[in-house]
Amino acid sequence: MLEDLLREGFAELGLPLDGRALERFRTYYATLEEVNRVMNLTAISGEEDVARLHFLDCAALLTLEEFRGRRVIDVGSGAGFPGLPLLIARPELELTLLDSLDKRVRFLRQLCEELGFDKVDCLHARAEEAPRELRESFDLAVSRAVARLDMLLELCLPFVRPGGLFIAMKGPEPEEELRQAGRAASLLGGKLLRTAKYRVPGTDIVHSAVLVRKLSPTPPKYPRRWAQIKSKPL
């Protein structure tokens, strides 16, 4: 069932899907279900919901930007979304998974080993406290985190090189967040490029992806500490 849902969903998105990718998605699902019984990784379970609401939702980003050969960081990766589904579909990309919770990072390392991805960097750190060598070293940053867009921009844009792109996965109506985030994008060296709305294959669910272009280096004083970001968003 999982494989059929993924074949149909990728076809609907206009994306290729080979047998190796299907095997990896099956391994991902089995590992996620097993570990989720003892660790709260996701409230979504079952083949149909995981296929559509996790795997296909993340894969939809591949219709918006070319990921092949790009250096990508997934900020606040959690159970690996959206980074690992993107890597399964585009194994040519170079991926870093960043999360603030050590047990989730240990899960991600185990999962990458089972998927046969030995070059994924799984890092345990808060975004605002990440190693300085990561700063402005990625072509793309992606995030499915639940923080408001103006806060997410301060956490994620510093990772992106000038000329690169940040993609924030959002719900169906991000317009209010967009209105609040324009100043933050400008202060951080970015520009709100566009919002792409898409329907998750096999459902009536509409999600949005906000694309932010990095135009110039982020000033060194950003990101601030999380308490400051939260209390005084840009």
Secondary structure as UniProt FT lines:
FT   HELIX           2..13
FT   HELIX           19..36
FT   TURN            37..38
FT   HELIX           47..49
FT   HELIX           50..56
FT   HELIX           57..59
FT   HELIX           60..63
FT   TURN            68..69
FT   STRAND          71..75
FT   TURN            78..82
FT   HELIX           83..89
FT   TURN            91..92
FT   STRAND          94..99
FT   HELIX           102..115
FT   STRAND          121..124
FT   HELIX           127..129
FT   HELIX           132..134
FT   TURN            135..136
FT   STRAND          138..143
FT   HELIX           149..156
FT   HELIX           157..159
FT   STRAND          160..170
FT   HELIX           175..187
FT   TURN            188..189
FT   STRAND          190..199
FT   TURN            201..202
FT   STRAND          206..214
FT   TURN            220..221
FT   HELIX           226..231
//
